[in-house]
Amino acid sequence: MTADAARKRAFWQIFLLSAGLLVLVAISATSVVLVNQARKDAGRVVHTIEVENQLATLLLEIRRAESAARAYLLNSQDSFLREHEAAVAVILPGVDQLAAVTSDNPVQVENMKRLRPAVMERMAEFARAVNFVKGNDTPSAIAMLPQTGAGPAVQAIAEAARAMRLEEQNLFIERTQKADRTQQLSSIVTVTGSALVILFAAGSLFLVRQSSNARDEAEAKLRDNNLNLESTVQERTADLREANEEIQRFAYIVSHDLRSPLVNIMGFTSELEELRGDIFRRIATLANNEPVVPDTDGNLPEPALPPEDKQLSSDFSEALGFIKSSIGKMDRLINAILNLTREGRREFKPVKIDTRELIETIASTVAHQASETETVIHVEPLPEIVSDRLALEQIFGNLIDNALKYLRDGVPGDIRIKGRTKMGFAIFEVADNGRGIDPKDHQRIFDLFRRAGTQDKPGQGIGLAHVRALVRRLGGTMSVSSEIGNGSTFTVTLPARWTGKSRNEAA
């Protein structure tokens, strides 16, 4: 399949999918409108039925009141009177309710103007007849019955009720027909839209099927081409494997040669530490001009040293501590190189780390260098994290070394390490007041074997590149903010609870 054909097929697929989506949206919008309209039409039909029911209920209560009144006039029984009074009690509220439900129709409002006075007049006739009976004038009450049964009030009630029924019947027919038309229109829209969607779906399936067949053909051709490339790939892989093995052998030889002098340094440092007691004991003995007598266990007590010799002893112990700390750091680096040669790559191991204690240990190894440049290293409270300890030592050790290395001449150094946590990440900042970095070199300094600024300090340009690679393997990011003459701030963002699954394998 040519590129033009593929583009055309893709265009038609997008067109059909877009058209189908538009049809669905149109159907949905139209259906919502029609459903709302049908709900309104149905509500009007129900309203008409409610008006008719309310009118029928009112007329029924009037007839009930009339029947009970007639029975009371004839028999004078209190039960008929009570039934009459109960019917009368609901007639006026019924008239008010009927007026309320017909208030939206001007025709019915006019009909209510005729119905209400007629009902009031009819109730007045009931009241006069009842009063005759209560006044023991039963003949007068009975004489009223033929007159009131077909009087003006009854005829007015009947005519108003007939007009209201006729109006509601006409409205019922009109509203029912409108509701039916809305329902039919909704059905037509749904059926038509569904048919269009099915049509678009069929067209899309046809194009997808064609694309699938074309893809299968392309995959078959690709498999054929891959068969021809397998031999080339195998040759290149063998070359890369051989080169990697050569690099590993070279790294092993270098690390082995580094370990030999390191072992000697460690041995002589241990001997110096053992000789320290004897040396300063002899100095104390000579200073005090008194022989040292062993205690009951045969141990020689620590004689008192003069103040200047005490300071010398303290400096000697501190220097040995710095040497041992640096030896330990170098030993860990050599072990890491050896692990790389044995395993091809050191596996990071997440452990819980007190970052403040780790950075204070790093700061202690460079305390002598810091004192020479009058640099103060401030370590603020830092969050504990789970990460690889050696990687963190390399990251922060390199950043602190660089801060000490690139101080401004004649300005006492100030290095601050602070940190915080945010959304599952630990954010560390290593800030200094050194010479700073030109903004155009902010990315350059992270490139391997690339350096920025005046090259007056020893270095190979691999420190920050290695640091950024370690940060990426730990699943974090690194950035710098700096200007010439205003110091630098390196920001390292690391997962607070690193599990070892998010490291960058390409780092």
N, C-alpha and C positions, 0 to 999 in steps of 0.2 A: 504494500500500500504506500503510495507516494505521500509526501508531506502535505501537498495541497488537498489530497483526498482526506487525509487525517484531520486537517484543519476544518474542512467543510463538514465532516461527520461530527466533529466536536461542536461546531457552531449549531448544527441542527439539534444535537442532543441538548445543548444549553437552551436553545430556543423552545423546544418541546417541554422541557422541564419548567422553564420560566412561564410558558403559556399555561401549563397545567397548574402551576402555583397561583397564577393570576385568576384562573377559573375557580379554583378552590376558594380563594379569598373573596371573589365576587359572589359565589354561591353562599358562602358563610355570611357575608354582609347582607345580601338580599334575604336570606333565610331569617336572619335576626330581625330585619325590618318587617318582613311578612308575618313572623311569629308575633311580634309586638302588635301589629295591626289586627291580626286574628284575635289576640287576647282582648284588644279594645272592642272589637266587634262583638265577641262573645259576652263581654261585660255589658255592652248595651242591650243585647238580647236578654240577658239575665235581669237587667234593670227593668226592662219592660214587663217581664214576668212578675218581678217584685211589686211593681205598681199595680198590676191586675190583682195579685194576691192581697195586697193591702186594701184595695177598693172592695174586693169581695168580703174580706174580714170585717170592714166597717159596716157594710150593708147587712151582714149576718148579725152583727151586734145590735143594729137598729131593729131588725126583725125580732131578735130575742127579747129586747127590751119591750117591744110592742106586744109580743105574745104574753110575756109575764105580766104586763100591765092589764091586759084584757082578762087574764085569769084572776088577777087580784080584784078587779072590779066585779067579777061575777061571783067569786067565792070568799073574798075578804080574808084569805089565808096569808099569814105572815111569810110563809116560805116563798110564795110568788112575789111578794114585795121585795124580799131580800134578793131574789134572782133578778128582778127588775133593776134594783139599785146597783147590783154588780155589773149588769150590762151597761147601764148609763155611765158608770164610773170609767169605762174604757172607751166610750164613744168619742169624747172630746180629744183625748190623747191620740186616738186613731185618726181623727181628722187632721191633727197637727202633723202626725207622722206622714200621712198621705200628702199633705201640702209640702213637706220637706223633700220627699222623693220625687215630686213632680215640679220642683222649683226651677229645673233646668229647661222646661218646656213652656213657652209662652201660652200655647193653646190650653194646656192643662192648668196653668195659673188662672186663666180666665174662667175655666170650668169650676175651679175651687172657689172662686168668688161667688158663684151661684150655689155651690153645694153647701158651703159652711153656713150661710143664713138659713137655708132650708132645714138643715140638721138641727140648728139651734131652736128653730120654731117647732120642729117635731118634738124635741125634748121638753119644750115648754108645755105642749099639749099633754104629754105624759104626766108632767108634774101637776097640772090642773086636775086631771082625772084622778090621780092618786089623792090629792087634797080633798076632793069631793068624798071619796070613800072614808078618809080619815075623819071628815066632819059629819059622818053618818048621813050623807046626802047621796046614797047609792043610786037612786033613780036619775039624778042629774048626770052622774058619771056614766051610767049605762046609756043615757040619751046621747052622750058625746061620741060613742063608739062608731055609729054609722057615719057621723059627720067627719071624724078625723081619719077614717080609713081611706078616704079618697079625697082628702083635702088638698089645698094648694101646696102645703109643705111636702106631702108625700109625692105629688106629681113633680115638684121641683127636684126632689132628691132623685127620683127615677130618671128624669130627663138629664140631669147633670151626670149621673152614673153612666147612663147610656152613651153620652157624648165622650166621657173619659174612656170607656171601654173601646169605643170605635177608634179613638185616636191611638190608643195603645195597640190595638190590632193592626192598624196600618203601619205603625212603627215596627211592630214585630215582624211583619212581612218584609218591610224594607230592610231592616237590620239583618234578618236571616239571609236574605238574598246577598247582601253585601259580604257577610261572613263566608257564605258558600263560595263567592267569587274569589275572595282572598285565599281560601283554602285551595281552590283549584289552581290559582296562580302560583302558590307555593309548591304544589305538586309538579307543575310544569317546569318551574325553575330547577327544582331538585333533579327531576328526570333528565332534563336537557344538560344541566351541568355535569351530572354523573356520566352521561353518554360522552361528553367532550373529554372528561378526565380519562375515561376508559380508552378513548381514541388516542389521546396524547400518550397514555401509558403504553399502548400497543406500539405506537411509533417509536417511543423511547426504547422499548424492549427489542424492537427490530434493529435499531441502530447499535444498541449494546451488544446484541448477538453478533452483528457484523464486526464490531470492534473486538469482541472476544475472539472471533475466528482470525482476524488479522493479528491479534496479539499472539495467538497460538502459533501462527506461521512464523512470526518474528522470533518467538522463543525457540522454535525448532532450528531456525537459521543460526541463532545465537549459540545453541548447543553445538551445532556443527563447527562454528568458529572456535568455540572453547576447546573442542577436542584438538584443534591444531595448535592452540596456545598452551596446552598442558605441558608439553615437553619444555617449552621456553620458560614457563613458570617454575618448573622443577629445577631447571638449571640455575635460574636466578636465586631460588630458595636455597639451593646447595651452596652457592657462593656467599649468600648472606649468613648462612649458618656457620660456614668456615670462618668468615670475618668476625662474627660474634664470639666464636670460641677463641680466636686469636686475641680479641680484646679482653676476654675473661682471663686467659692465661697471663697476659701482660699485667692486668690489674692484680692478679694473685702474686706475681713476682714482685711488683712494686710494694704491695702491702706487706709481704713477707720481709722485704729489705727494710721497710720502715719499722717493723716490729722489733728487729734486732737491736737497733740503737735505743728504741724506746724501753726495751727490757733492761738494757744497761743503765739508762737514766733512772728507771724505777728502782733497780738494785742499789745504785749509789745513793739515791735519795733516802732509801731505808737505812743504809749505813750511816748517812749524815744524821738522820733522826736518832739513831742509837748513840752516835758519838756526841750528840748535843749535850746529854746529861753529864757525860764525863768531862767534856770541855768546860762547861760552866761551873761544874763542881770544883774543878781544879782552879778556875779563876777565882771562885769564892774563897777557896782555901788559901790561895796566895794573897788575896786581898785582906783576909782576916788574920793571917799568920797563925792560924790554929789548926792542929791536925784534926782530921775527921775520924771519929770513932764509930765503928759499926754498932747497930742496936743489937738487942738480944737475938733477933732473927738473922743477923748477919747482913742486913741491908744498910747501905750508907744513906744517912739522912741528907736532905737537900739543904745545903748551907745557905745562909743569907748573902745576897748579892748587893753590892753597892748600887745606888740609884741608876748611875749611867750604865752599869752592866745589866741591870734588870731590863732597861729599855732595849739593850742589844739582844738579850735573850728573847724578849717579846718579838722584836723584828725578825730574829732568826726563825722562830717558830712560825710567824706569819708568812715568811718567804717560803718555808717548807710546805706550808699549807697551800699557797698559791701554786707551787710546783706540782704537788700531788693532785690538786684539782685539775690543772692543765693536762697532766699525764692521763688522768681518768677520761678527760674529754677526748684527747687524741686516741686513747685506747678504744673508746667507743666508735670513733670515726674509722679506725682501722678495722674493727670488727664489722662495721657496716660494709666496708669495701670487700672484706673476705666473704660476707654473706652474699654480696652481689655476684662474686665469682662462683660461689657454690650453687646458688639458686637462680642465677641469671638476673635476679632482682630481689631486693629486700622487701619482705612482706611487712607492711605496717601492722602494728598490734595496738588496738585501742585500749588504753588504761585510764583510770581516773588520775588527774594531774592537778596538783596545787600550783597554779601558774605563778603565783607570787613567790612561792618558795623556789621554783625553778629559775625564775628570772633573777632573784636575789643571789642564787648560787652562781649564775652566769656573771652577775655584776662583781661578785667577790673574786673571780678569776682575772678580772681586768682592773681590780682596785688599784694596783700599783701604777698602771698606765694612766688611770684617771687622776690619781694624786699628782702625778708629774705635770699634768695639764690643768690642775686645779678644777677638775670637772666633778660636779656633783650629780649622782645618779639617783633620781627619785623614783621609787617603785610604789605606786598607789595601790589600794585594795583592788584585786583582780578576781574575776570569776573563775571557779573551778570548772574544768572541762574534761571530756573524755576524748582522748586523741592519742597519737603516737608520741612518746616522750622524746626520743632521739630527734625526730623531725622538728619538734618545737625547740629543742636546744639549738639545732642548726639554724632555724629561722631567726629566733631572737638573738642568738649569739652573733650572727652575721650583722643584724641591724644595729646592735649596740657597738660592735667593732667599727662599723662604718661611721657611726655617730662620733666615736672617739677619734677616728682617723681624720675626718674632714671638719675639724674645728676651725674657727676663725683665729687668726694669729693675734695674740695679745688679749683675747677675750676669754675669761673663765667659762668653761663648758657647763651647760645645764641640759641634762637628758632626763626626760620624764616618760615613764611607761604607765599608761592607764588603760582601763578596759571597762566594758559594760556588756550586758546581754540584751538582745532584742529579737523577738520572734524566733526563738530557737537557735540563734547564732550568738557567738561571743565575738565582740569587736574590740581589737587591741590597737592602741596608737603608741608609736614610738616617736617622740618629738624631741628635737634638739634645736640649739641656737647657733648651728654651724654656718658654714659658708653658703649653703643652699644650692639648689639645682635650677638651671635655666628651664622654664616651662617647655621649650622645644625639645629638651632632652629627657622628658619624663618617661617616654616609652623606650628611648634608646638604652637607658641604664638597665633595663630588664632583658636586653638581648645578650646572648652568649658572646663573650670576648669583646664586648663593646663597653666603653667607658665615656664619661662626660666630664667636661670642665678641664681644669689644669691638671696634667698628669705628673704631679709632684709627690705622689704617694705610691708605695709598692702595691702591686695587685695585678691579677690576670684578667679581670672582668668576667668572672664566672660566679661570684658570690650571689648577687641579686637574681641572676638567671636561675641559679639552683634554688634559691629561696622561693621564687615564684612557682617553680615546678613542684616543690614540696607542698606549698599552699594549695595548689590545684589538686594534687593527689589526695590531700586531706579534705577535698570538697569545698574549698574556700576561694576567696578572691583577695587580691592585693592591689593597692594603689598608693600614689604618692602625691602630696601637696607641698609645693616648695617654690621659692623665688630666690634669686641671687641676693645674698646678704641677709636673708630673713629666716634662715634655718629650714629644716625639712620635717615633715610629719608623714611617716609610713603607717598606713592603715591596713591591718590584717583582719579579715573576717573569716571565722571558722565555725563549723557546726559545733554547738555546745555539747551534743551527745553523738559523736561520730561513731558509726558502727563498722567502718571498714568497707562498706558496700558502695559508697559514693565517690571513691577516689578516682582520679583521672588516670586511666591506664596509659595514656599517651605521654604523661609527664616524665 
